[in-house]
Amino acid sequence: MKGKGIVNRELPRKVVHGGKVRQFSQERGEAVIDFSANLNPWPPAVPFDLPEKIVSCYPDDRYLVLKEMIAVRFHRPVEEIAVGNGSIELIRVFCLAALSQGDRVRIRQPTFGEYEMSSRLAGALPAGNGEQAAVGFICNPNNPTGTLLSRSSVLDQRSGVKRLFVDEAFIELSDICQSVADIRDPAVFICRSLTKCFSVPGIRFGYGFGDPDLIDRMETIRPPWSVNAIAEHYAIQAMGVFDELAHSRIRIKAEREWLVSALQDLPLQVHASDTNFLLLTFPCDITVLCAELFREGILVRDCHSFGLPDSIRIAVRTREENCQLLEAMERCMP
């Protein structure tokens, strides 16, 4: 039986995430520029007014209107669409639906920590060399490296696993031609999010595409009304302006190239990236540097939790903000 729960099993430690600007601003007592969360600095304007009737009753837990909007946008049948309270809920629910106690999963490191966390909560463990895996996880573009795999390379990852989970949280800010969201393969589940591309981390809305049988299991496991009415209403409106993300991609690419060039003058390694963030590697542990940057009002993503104690991840933000980051790094680096 799939998803046997976590009774009498030791819980894994919670995953460390970025995006803690509110917490750190309160600690500092003044505003902080958040380079730790990879949000679109130029999101489309979403026509978002909130009629009172939206919050005065329960959402339709089937989310039919929302799913129909997603279906039109991505040319997928409604029965192949799952929704959730952010992509993290979809990762958790997917693992409970697709994995059993003792299963093995294949995860290419370094990457987003929630894949392993959710797999362990479902009773699965990372696969060793040569072990068959029930699920393989791919983040494309990858977090924290920014590396983008081609569409064909992603689909090649199906070999050696029974099912492939493809996280495309950042692909709308990268190269949508490499997306596999149109692939109708029972062995492939694709996860998406509005958080990064529309710069709305507080909304908490994720959606995904997969085999109808898997989607049915996921929708059964998902808590009722997990997508609140405000997030549902916003997501419906956002689907109507999705094409405008093309302008964001153009501006992000240009600003990323400028920022990479400017960083070349500093004693660090800039890893090639295809999306709206950069991984920077230094000659030493970055704990002190992160603390010094925070004192300068700059919050970056400490990559210790990714197993990269010598690296930080920075979002590509506006030119003014990126210049402030560069000036702070020059002051803080030995």
C-alpha atoms as a printed R data frame, in Angstrom:
    type eleno elety resid chain resno       x      y       z
1   ATOM     1    CA   MET     A     1   0.000  0.000   0.000
2   ATOM     2    CA   LYS     A     2   1.297  3.445  -0.918
3   ATOM     3    CA   GLY     A     3   1.908  6.162   1.688
4   ATOM     4    CA   LYS     A     4   1.881  4.211   4.978
5   ATOM     5    CA   GLY     A     5   2.432  7.328   7.075
6   ATOM     6    CA   ILE     A     6   5.084  8.265   9.624
7   ATOM     7    CA   VAL     A     7   3.843  6.564  12.805
8   ATOM     8    CA   ASN     A     8   6.712  5.103  14.862
9   ATOM     9    CA   ARG     A     9   9.264  6.451  12.413
10  ATOM    10    CA   GLU     A    10  11.920  9.020  13.237
11  ATOM    11    CA   LEU     A    11  11.181 12.295  11.498
12  ATOM    12    CA   PRO     A    12  13.838 13.850   9.246
13  ATOM    13    CA   ARG     A    13  15.004 17.344  10.132
14  ATOM    14    CA   LYS     A    14  13.164 20.225   8.538
15  ATOM    15    CA   VAL     A    15  14.681 21.652   5.373
16  ATOM    16    CA   VAL     A    16  16.334 25.079   5.598
17  ATOM    17    CA   HIS     A    17  14.811 27.589   3.176
18  ATOM    18    CA   GLY     A    18  15.581 31.132   2.101
19  ATOM    19    CA   GLY     A    19  13.008 33.893   1.818
20  ATOM    20    CA   LYS     A    20  13.130 34.872   5.502
21  ATOM    21    CA   VAL     A    21  13.271 38.578   4.837
22  ATOM    22    CA   ARG     A    22  10.424 39.422   7.226
23  ATOM    23    CA   GLN     A    23  12.104 37.555  10.081
24  ATOM    24    CA   PHE     A    24  15.504 39.084   9.402
25  ATOM    25    CA   SER     A    25  14.096 42.592   8.912
26  ATOM    26    CA   GLN     A    26  12.509 42.350  12.354
27  ATOM    27    CA   GLU     A    27  15.806 41.189  13.857
28  ATOM    28    CA   ARG     A    28  17.723 43.990  12.187
29  ATOM    29    CA   GLY     A    29  15.116 46.629  12.945
30  ATOM    30    CA   GLU     A    30  15.211 48.089   9.446
31  ATOM    31    CA   ALA     A    31  14.651 47.112   5.830
32  ATOM    32    CA   VAL     A    32  16.722 44.355   4.214
33  ATOM    33    CA   ILE     A    33  17.138 43.707   0.491
34  ATOM    34    CA   ASP     A    34  16.242 40.060  -0.040
35  ATOM    35    CA   PHE     A    35  18.595 38.295  -2.453
36  ATOM    36    CA   SER     A    36  17.824 34.945  -0.800
37  ATOM    37    CA   ALA     A    37  14.430 34.455  -2.496
38  ATOM    38    CA   ASN     A    38  14.504 33.985  -6.264
39  ATOM    39    CA   LEU     A    39  11.561 36.153  -7.238
40  ATOM    40    CA   ASN     A    40  10.828 37.836 -10.556
41  ATOM    41    CA   PRO     A    41  11.763 41.535 -10.164
42  ATOM    42    CA   TRP     A    42   9.499 42.417 -13.121
43  ATOM    43    CA   PRO     A    43   6.323 40.321 -12.713
44  ATOM    44    CA   PRO     A    44   3.259 40.901 -14.900
45  ATOM    45    CA   ALA     A    45   0.508 43.029 -13.415
46  ATOM    46    CA   VAL     A    46  -2.343 40.759 -12.360
47  ATOM    47    CA   PRO     A    47  -5.832 42.349 -12.318
48  ATOM    48    CA   PHE     A    48  -6.627 41.322  -8.772
49  ATOM    49    CA   ASP     A    49  -9.673 42.658  -6.992
50  ATOM    50    CA   LEU     A    50 -11.244 40.556  -4.265
51  ATOM    51    CA   PRO     A    51 -15.051 40.442  -4.233
52  ATOM    52    CA   GLU     A    52 -16.437 39.867  -0.746
53  ATOM    53    CA   LYS     A    53 -18.208 36.705  -1.886
54  ATOM    54    CA   ILE     A    54 -14.803 35.109  -2.580
55  ATOM    55    CA   VAL     A    55 -13.954 34.848   1.119
56  ATOM    56    CA   SER     A    56 -17.457 34.492   2.544
57  ATOM    57    CA   CYS     A    57 -17.799 30.820   1.596
58  ATOM    58    CA   TYR     A    58 -15.638 27.721   1.207
59  ATOM    59    CA   PRO     A    59 -13.747 27.250  -2.056
60  ATOM    60    CA   ASP     A    60 -14.957 24.540  -4.409
61  ATOM    61    CA   ASP     A    61 -12.585 21.782  -3.317
62  ATOM    62    CA   ARG     A    62 -12.638 20.397  -6.861
63  ATOM    63    CA   TYR     A    63 -11.226 23.748  -8.079
64  ATOM    64    CA   LEU     A    64 -12.926 23.181 -11.425
65  ATOM    65    CA   VAL     A    65 -12.862 26.790 -12.672
66  ATOM    66    CA   LEU     A    66  -9.193 27.114 -11.763
67  ATOM    67    CA   LYS     A    67  -8.290 23.781 -13.339
68  ATOM    68    CA   GLU     A    68 -10.173 24.703 -16.486
69  ATOM    69    CA   MET     A    69  -8.116 27.898 -16.770
70  ATOM    70    CA   ILE     A    70  -4.914 25.890 -16.334
71  ATOM    71    CA   ALA     A    71  -6.180 23.307 -18.841
72  ATOM    72    CA   VAL     A    72  -6.707 25.986 -21.503
73  ATOM    73    CA   ARG     A    73  -3.308 27.549 -20.820
74  ATOM    74    CA   PHE     A    74  -1.342 24.285 -20.960
75  ATOM    75    CA   HIS     A    75  -3.541 22.138 -23.227
76  ATOM    76    CA   ARG     A    76  -3.978 19.423 -20.613
77  ATOM    77    CA   PRO     A    77  -7.267 17.768 -19.606
78  ATOM    78    CA   VAL     A    78  -8.678 18.785 -16.214
79  ATOM    79    CA   GLU     A    79  -8.301 15.234 -14.899
80  ATOM    80    CA   GLU     A    80  -4.524 15.518 -15.440
81  ATOM    81    CA   ILE     A    81  -4.185 18.624 -13.239
82  ATOM    82    CA   ALA     A    82  -3.427 18.757  -9.508
83  ATOM    83    CA   VAL     A    83  -3.379 21.901  -7.359
84  ATOM    84    CA   GLY     A    84  -1.936 22.593  -3.942
85  ATOM    85    CA   ASN     A    85  -0.860 25.073  -1.303
86  ATOM    86    CA   GLY     A    86   2.405 25.861  -3.050
87  ATOM    87    CA   SER     A    87   4.631 23.406  -4.897
88  ATOM    88    CA   ILE     A    88   5.865 22.022  -1.571
89  ATOM    89    CA   GLU     A    89   2.429 20.616  -0.796
90  ATOM    90    CA   LEU     A    90   2.407 18.970  -4.217
91  ATOM    91    CA   ILE     A    91   5.820 17.424  -3.546
92  ATOM    92    CA   ARG     A    92   4.584 16.033  -0.200
93  ATOM    93    CA   VAL     A    93   1.327 14.743  -1.630
94  ATOM    94    CA   PHE     A    94   3.045 13.256  -4.684
95  ATOM    95    CA   CYS     A    95   5.450 11.317  -2.464
96  ATOM    96    CA   LEU     A    96   2.618  9.964  -0.301
97  ATOM    97    CA   ALA     A    97   0.759  8.907  -3.454
98  ATOM    98    CA   ALA     A    98   3.696  7.433  -5.379
99  ATOM    99    CA   LEU     A    99   6.023  5.945  -2.754
100 ATOM   100    CA   SER     A   100   5.857  3.054  -0.284
101 ATOM   101    CA   GLN     A   101   7.886  2.206   2.807
102 ATOM   102    CA   GLY     A   102  11.334  1.028   1.722
103 ATOM   103    CA   ASP     A   103  11.199  2.461  -1.811
104 ATOM   104    CA   ARG     A   104  14.270  4.172  -3.229
105 ATOM   105    CA   VAL     A   105  14.435  7.600  -4.876
106 ATOM   106    CA   ARG     A   106  17.068  9.111  -7.128
107 ATOM   107    CA   ILE     A   107  17.964 12.748  -6.410
108 ATOM   108    CA   ARG     A   108  20.777 14.597  -8.154
109 ATOM   109    CA   GLN     A   109  22.613 16.762  -5.624
110 ATOM   110    CA   PRO     A   110  22.896 19.608  -4.867
111 ATOM   111    CA   THR     A   111  19.232 20.438  -5.271
112 ATOM   112    CA   PHE     A   112  16.062 21.487  -3.461
113 ATOM   113    CA   GLY     A   113  15.947 19.724  -0.101
114 ATOM   114    CA   GLU     A   114  12.213 19.061  -0.059
115 ATOM   115    CA   TYR     A   115  12.503 16.121  -2.472
116 ATOM   116    CA   GLU     A   116  14.469 14.048   0.013
117 ATOM   117    CA   MET     A   117  12.487 15.372   2.981
118 ATOM   118    CA   SER     A   118   9.137 14.435   1.438
119 ATOM   119    CA   SER     A   119  10.453 11.076   0.253
120 ATOM   120    CA   ARG     A   120  11.644 10.197   3.757
121 ATOM   121    CA   LEU     A   121   8.299 11.241   5.232
122 ATOM   122    CA   ALA     A   122   6.701  8.736   2.841
123 ATOM   123    CA   GLY     A   123   9.109  6.004   3.998
124 ATOM   124    CA   ALA     A   124  11.501  6.092   1.020
125 ATOM   125    CA   LEU     A   125  15.282  6.516   1.023
126 ATOM   126    CA   PRO     A   126  17.857  7.789  -1.476
127 ATOM   127    CA   ALA     A   127  18.990  5.088  -3.889
128 ATOM   128    CA   GLY     A   128  22.534  3.788  -3.774
129 ATOM   129    CA   ASN     A   129  24.675  3.116  -6.826
130 ATOM   130    CA   GLY     A   130  23.010  0.597  -9.095
131 ATOM   131    CA   GLU     A   131  19.759  0.495  -7.121
132 ATOM   132    CA   GLN     A   132  16.473  0.719  -8.985
133 ATOM   133    CA   ALA     A   133  14.499  3.812  -7.978
134 ATOM   134    CA   ALA     A   134  10.748  4.161  -7.709
135 ATOM   135    CA   VAL     A   135  10.986  7.911  -8.364
136 ATOM   136    CA   GLY     A   136  13.609 10.199  -9.821
137 ATOM   137    CA   PHE     A   137  13.517 13.922  -9.004
138 ATOM   138    CA   ILE     A   138  14.698 16.605 -11.421
139 ATOM   139    CA   CYS     A   139  14.649 20.339 -10.721
140 ATOM   140    CA   ASN     A   140  14.849 22.187 -14.035
141 ATOM   141    CA   PRO     A   141  16.339 24.778 -13.894
142 ATOM   142    CA   ASN     A   142  18.090 23.376 -10.862
143 ATOM   143    CA   ASN     A   143  18.099 25.084  -7.484
144 ATOM   144    CA   PRO     A   144  20.713 26.242  -6.361
145 ATOM   145    CA   THR     A   145  22.949 25.951  -9.442
146 ATOM   146    CA   GLY     A   146  20.685 27.554 -12.060
147 ATOM   147    CA   THR     A   147  21.573 24.811 -14.552
148 ATOM   148    CA   LEU     A   148  18.934 24.144 -17.217
149 ATOM   149    CA   LEU     A   149  18.653 20.725 -18.834
150 ATOM   150    CA   SER     A   150  17.324 20.453 -22.360
151 ATOM   151    CA   ARG     A   151  13.912 18.951 -22.883
152 ATOM   152    CA   SER     A   152  15.421 15.787 -24.357
153 ATOM   153    CA   SER     A   153  17.885 15.442 -21.464
154 ATOM   154    CA   VAL     A   154  15.026 15.674 -18.953
155 ATOM   155    CA   LEU     A   155  13.082 12.944 -20.716
156 ATOM   156    CA   ASP     A   156  16.213 10.781 -20.819
157 ATOM   157    CA   GLN     A   157  16.073 10.725 -17.018
158 ATOM   158    CA   ARG     A   158  13.105  8.341 -17.232
159 ATOM   159    CA   SER     A   159  15.484  5.429 -17.665
160 ATOM   160    CA   GLY     A   160  16.256  3.644 -14.399
161 ATOM   161    CA   VAL     A   161  13.200  4.998 -12.540
162 ATOM   162    CA   LYS     A   162   9.569  3.957 -12.478
163 ATOM   163    CA   ARG     A   163   8.335  7.528 -12.319
164 ATOM   164    CA   LEU     A   164   9.950 10.927 -12.918
165 ATOM   165    CA   PHE     A   165   9.078 14.060 -10.935
166 ATOM   166    CA   VAL     A   166  10.068 17.238 -12.822
167 ATOM   167    CA   ASP     A   167  10.019 20.491 -10.869
168 ATOM   168    CA   GLU     A   168   9.706 23.459 -13.237
169 ATOM   169    CA   ALA     A   169   9.285 26.172 -10.612
170 ATOM   170    CA   PHE     A   170  11.777 28.454 -12.385
171 ATOM   171    CA   ILE     A   171  11.283 27.530 -16.027
172 ATOM   172    CA   GLU     A   172   8.946 30.445 -16.760
173 ATOM   173    CA   LEU     A   173  11.890 32.728 -15.931
174 ATOM   174    CA   SER     A   174  14.309 30.699 -18.040
175 ATOM   175    CA   ASP     A   175  13.600 28.929 -21.366
176 ATOM   176    CA   ILE     A   176  10.050 27.633 -21.665
177 ATOM   177    CA   CYS     A   177  11.009 25.725 -24.822
178 ATOM   178    CA   GLN     A   178  12.730 23.201 -22.527
179 ATOM   179    CA   SER     A   179   9.554 22.542 -20.525
180 ATOM   180    CA   VAL     A   180   8.039 19.061 -20.550
181 ATOM   181    CA   ALA     A   181   4.630 20.240 -19.292
182 ATOM   182    CA   ASP     A   182   3.040 18.986 -22.511
183 ATOM   183    CA   ILE     A   183   4.334 15.410 -22.077
184 ATOM   184    CA   ARG     A   184   1.430 13.063 -21.389
185 ATOM   185    CA   ASP     A   185   3.369 10.093 -20.042
186 ATOM   186    CA   PRO     A   186   2.003  8.061 -17.087
187 ATOM   187    CA   ALA     A   187   5.569  7.891 -15.766
188 ATOM   188    CA   VAL     A   188   6.090 11.691 -15.679
189 ATOM   189    CA   PHE     A   189   4.709 14.258 -13.214
190 ATOM   190    CA   ILE     A   190   5.455 17.954 -13.769
191 ATOM   191    CA   CYS     A   191   5.252 20.483 -10.937
192 ATOM   192    CA   ARG     A   192   4.809 24.237 -11.401
193 ATOM   193    CA   SER     A   193   4.336 27.270  -9.138
194 ATOM   194    CA   LEU     A   194   3.232 30.909  -9.330
195 ATOM   195    CA   THR     A   195   5.569 31.936  -6.496
196 ATOM   196    CA   LYS     A   196   8.709 32.758  -8.453
197 ATOM   197    CA   CYS     A   197   7.403 33.960 -11.807
198 ATOM   198    CA   PHE     A   198   4.679 36.233 -10.404
199 ATOM   199    CA   SER     A   199   6.687 37.166  -7.296
200 ATOM   200    CA   VAL     A   200   3.906 36.174  -4.887
201 ATOM   201    CA   PRO     A   201   5.424 33.908  -2.209
202 ATOM   202    CA   GLY     A   202   2.623 34.843   0.163
203 ATOM   203    CA   ILE     A   203  -0.077 33.488  -2.153
204 ATOM   204    CA   ARG     A   204   1.100 29.838  -1.892
205 ATOM   205    CA   PHE     A   205  -0.155 28.230  -5.079
206 ATOM   206    CA   GLY     A   206   1.282 25.273  -6.957
207 ATOM   207    CA   TYR     A   207  -0.092 23.080  -9.721
208 ATOM   208    CA   GLY     A   208   1.025 20.014 -11.602
209 ATOM   209    CA   PHE     A   209   0.345 17.649 -14.474
210 ATOM   210    CA   GLY     A   210   0.308 13.870 -14.459
211 ATOM   211    CA   ASP     A   211  -1.478 10.621 -15.135
212 ATOM   212    CA   PRO     A   212  -5.191 10.771 -14.139
213 ATOM   213    CA   ASP     A   213  -4.855  7.833 -11.731
214 ATOM   214    CA   LEU     A   214  -1.956  9.522  -9.932
215 ATOM   215    CA   ILE     A   215  -3.778 12.872  -9.909
216 ATOM   216    CA   ASP     A   216  -6.835 11.202  -8.390
217 ATOM   217    CA   ARG     A   217  -4.695  9.737  -5.587
218 ATOM   218    CA   MET     A   218  -3.013 13.087  -4.968
219 ATOM   219    CA   GLU     A   219  -6.317 14.955  -4.872
220 ATOM   220    CA   THR     A   220  -7.611 12.413  -2.347
221 ATOM   221    CA   ILE     A   221  -4.552 12.797  -0.102
222 ATOM   222    CA   ARG     A   222  -4.476 16.602  -0.382
223 ATOM   223    CA   PRO     A   223  -6.257 18.217   2.613
224 ATOM   224    CA   PRO     A   224  -9.662 19.686   1.722
225 ATOM   225    CA   TRP     A   225  -9.627 23.353   0.654
226 ATOM   226    CA   SER     A   226  -5.820 23.484   0.857
227 ATOM   227    CA   VAL     A   227  -5.858 26.204  -1.819
228 ATOM   228    CA   ASN     A   228  -7.556 29.115  -0.091
229 ATOM   229    CA   ALA     A   229 -10.065 31.286  -1.922
230 ATOM   230    CA   ILE     A   230  -7.692 34.244  -2.250
231 ATOM   231    CA   ALA     A   231  -4.946 32.102  -3.812
232 ATOM   232    CA   GLU     A   232  -7.502 30.442  -6.096
233 ATOM   233    CA   HIS     A   233  -8.843 33.810  -7.280
234 ATOM   234    CA   TYR     A   234  -5.341 35.183  -7.854
235 ATOM   235    CA   ALA     A   235  -4.266 32.078  -9.793
236 ATOM   236    CA   ILE     A   236  -7.292 32.314 -12.091
237 ATOM   237    CA   GLN     A   237  -6.418 35.937 -12.886
238 ATOM   238    CA   ALA     A   238  -2.721 35.158 -13.320
239 ATOM   239    CA   MET     A   239  -3.436 32.498 -15.944
240 ATOM   240    CA   GLY     A   240  -4.902 35.243 -18.095
241 ATOM   241    CA   VAL     A   241  -1.633 37.221 -18.265
242 ATOM   242    CA   PHE     A   242   0.815 34.311 -18.487
243 ATOM   243    CA   ASP     A   243   2.119 35.367 -21.894
244 ATOM   244    CA   GLU     A   244   3.455 38.595 -20.389
245 ATOM   245    CA   LEU     A   245   6.152 36.582 -18.609
246 ATOM   246    CA   ALA     A   246   8.035 36.723 -21.915
247 ATOM   247    CA   HIS     A   247   8.978 40.319 -21.056
248 ATOM   248    CA   SER     A   248  10.273 39.185 -17.653
249 ATOM   249    CA   ARG     A   249  12.498 36.555 -19.272
250 ATOM   250    CA   ILE     A   250  14.078 39.110 -21.578
251 ATOM   251    CA   ARG     A   251  14.833 41.582 -18.789
252 ATOM   252    CA   ILE     A   252  16.124 38.894 -16.411
253 ATOM   253    CA   LYS     A   253  18.497 37.489 -19.030
254 ATOM   254    CA   ALA     A   254  19.942 40.929 -19.770
255 ATOM   255    CA   GLU     A   255  20.347 41.836 -16.087
256 ATOM   256    CA   ARG     A   256  21.853 38.424 -15.252
257 ATOM   257    CA   GLU     A   257  24.480 38.873 -17.966
258 ATOM   258    CA   TRP     A   258  25.325 42.346 -16.632
259 ATOM   259    CA   LEU     A   259  25.580 41.053 -13.063
260 ATOM   260    CA   VAL     A   260  27.781 38.108 -14.074
261 ATOM   261    CA   SER     A   261  30.120 40.498 -15.849
262 ATOM   262    CA   ALA     A   262  30.277 42.830 -12.832
263 ATOM   263    CA   LEU     A   263  31.025 39.936 -10.471
264 ATOM   264    CA   GLN     A   264  34.085 38.927 -12.493
265 ATOM   265    CA   ASP     A   265  36.111 41.613 -10.703
266 ATOM   266    CA   LEU     A   266  35.659 39.873  -7.330
267 ATOM   267    CA   PRO     A   267  37.660 36.853  -6.056
268 ATOM   268    CA   LEU     A   268  34.903 34.272  -6.475
269 ATOM   269    CA   GLN     A   269  33.522 31.769  -8.967
270 ATOM   270    CA   VAL     A   270  30.279 32.576 -10.739
271 ATOM   271    CA   HIS     A   271  28.521 29.413 -11.874
272 ATOM   272    CA   ALA     A   272  26.758 29.526 -15.231
273 ATOM   273    CA   SER     A   273  23.014 30.022 -14.794
274 ATOM   274    CA   ASP     A   274  20.015 29.965 -17.103
275 ATOM   275    CA   THR     A   275  17.530 31.538 -14.737
276 ATOM   276    CA   ASN     A   276  16.975 34.390 -12.278
277 ATOM   277    CA   PHE     A   277  19.628 33.500  -9.685
278 ATOM   278    CA   LEU     A   278  23.357 32.821  -9.458
279 ATOM   279    CA   LEU     A   279  25.440 30.426  -7.386
280 ATOM   280    CA   LEU     A   280  28.676 32.042  -6.170
281 ATOM   281    CA   THR     A   281  31.559 30.005  -4.734
282 ATOM   282    CA   PHE     A   282  34.290 31.514  -2.549
283 ATOM   283    CA   PRO     A   283  37.752 30.333  -1.437
284 ATOM   284    CA   CYS     A   284  36.492 29.741   2.129
285 ATOM   285    CA   ASP     A   285  33.425 29.111   4.284
286 ATOM   286    CA   ILE     A   286  30.836 31.860   3.753
287 ATOM   287    CA   THR     A   287  29.381 32.097   7.286
288 ATOM   288    CA   VAL     A   288  31.227 35.314   8.130
289 ATOM   289    CA   LEU     A   289  30.494 36.835   4.727
290 ATOM   290    CA   CYS     A   290  26.750 36.203   5.105
291 ATOM   291    CA   ALA     A   291  26.794 37.865   8.520
292 ATOM   292    CA   GLU     A   292  28.733 40.856   7.189
293 ATOM   293    CA   LEU     A   293  26.351 41.268   4.245
294 ATOM   294    CA   PHE     A   294  23.388 41.120   6.598
295 ATOM   295    CA   ARG     A   295  24.888 43.962   8.610
296 ATOM   296    CA   GLU     A   296  25.003 45.860   5.315
297 ATOM   297    CA   GLY     A   297  21.275 45.207   4.832
298 ATOM   298    CA   ILE     A   298  21.736 42.434   2.277
299 ATOM   299    CA   LEU     A   299  20.196 38.968   2.793
300 ATOM   300    CA   VAL     A   300  21.718 36.180   0.654
301 ATOM   301    CA   ARG     A   301  21.083 32.440   0.622
302 ATOM   302    CA   ASP     A   302  23.667 30.615   2.712
303 ATOM   303    CA   CYS     A   303  24.192 27.303   0.881
304 ATOM   304    CA   HIS     A   304  25.404 25.200   3.830
305 ATOM   305    CA   SER     A   305  22.053 23.378   3.725
306 ATOM   306    CA   PHE     A   306  22.761 22.379   0.117
307 ATOM   307    CA   GLY     A   307  26.076 20.853   1.202
308 ATOM   308    CA   LEU     A   308  27.962 23.861  -0.215
309 ATOM   309    CA   PRO     A   309  29.608 25.620   2.754
310 ATOM   310    CA   ASP     A   310  31.713 27.794   0.446
311 ATOM   311    CA   SER     A   311  28.801 29.124  -1.628
312 ATOM   312    CA   ILE     A   312  25.943 31.582  -1.576
313 ATOM   313    CA   ARG     A   313  22.999 31.955  -3.941
314 ATOM   314    CA   ILE     A   314  21.832 35.402  -5.006
315 ATOM   315    CA   ALA     A   315  18.712 36.425  -6.891
316 ATOM   316    CA   VAL     A   316  18.956 38.621  -9.964
317 ATOM   317    CA   ARG     A   317  17.157 41.793  -8.905
318 ATOM   318    CA   THR     A   318  16.884 45.326 -10.336
319 ATOM   319    CA   ARG     A   319  19.991 47.224 -11.454
320 ATOM   320    CA   GLU     A   320  19.870 49.549  -8.449
321 ATOM   321    CA   GLU     A   321  19.605 46.643  -6.012
322 ATOM   322    CA   ASN     A   322  22.280 44.635  -7.795
323 ATOM   323    CA   CYS     A   323  24.641 47.615  -7.562
324 ATOM   324    CA   GLN     A   324  23.990 47.800  -3.822
325 ATOM   325    CA   LEU     A   325  24.852 44.101  -3.538
326 ATOM   326    CA   LEU     A   326  28.109 44.570  -5.443
327 ATOM   327    CA   GLU     A   327  29.125 47.531  -3.298
328 ATOM   328    CA   ALA     A   328  28.355 45.604  -0.110
329 ATOM   329    CA   MET     A   329  30.315 42.557  -1.291
330 ATOM   330    CA   GLU     A   330  33.338 44.723  -2.077
331 ATOM   331    CA   ARG     A   331  33.229 46.105   1.454
332 ATOM   332    CA   CYS     A   332  32.659 42.719   3.115
333 ATOM   333    CA   MET     A   333  35.077 40.475   1.251
334 ATOM   334    CA   PRO     A   334  38.621 40.210   2.670
